[in-house]
Amino acid sequence: MKKRLTHFYIAWQAFNDYLYREWIMRVPFYLFRLFFIKKTLAKLGQNCFIAMEIETRYGKNISIGDNCIINKKVLLDGRGGRLTLENNVDVAQEVNIWTLSHDPQHDYHATKGADVYIEEYVWIASRVTILPGVRIGRGAVVATGSVVTKNVPPMTIVAGVPAKVVGQRTSRLQYTLNHQPWFR
């Protein structure tokens, strides 16, 4: 009996995940989506915008600070550890942020997880992949298509596979992100 309830719970959770991902996150009214997003994440700061079609995995480990922008088709994974985005973080389209991956050295393909921490004023460009255990420093920029495998120092610009420092950011970082469309 207990095994049957466990299977039922797993199936129910999968169905809820499907409804959230494929139906709710595709509704073009932000305030409607925001109601459900707040119930899914551990923390969602003020004045944030989360676009359509994002995917969260184990949202109770995901915290997003104030004035953040998360664009469409972003994957936020909280299964292997905590995922934290501080204030004024800009995440472009099709970014994948992972806290869980497989251990390539393990005989049985086991998983290993670690926290990901993204500090204030970070700009993550389109199609970036961030792997478990990474910390991205304040004001850093991650260029399009990069794969971040190691920590990124504050105020640096990184690019490539794997991401390497290619420049320095000189901005004083005095802006506040504020993107609040009704539709999208």
Secondary structure, 3 states (H helix, E strand, C coil): CHHHHHHHHHHHHHHHHHHHHHCHHHCCEHHHHHHHHHHHCCEECCCCEECCCCEEECHHHEEECCCCEECCCCEEECCCCCEEECCCCEECCCCEECCEEECCCCCCCCEEECCEEECCCCEECCCCEECCCCEECCCCEECCCCEECCCECCCEEEECCCCEEEEECCCCCCCCCCCCCCEC
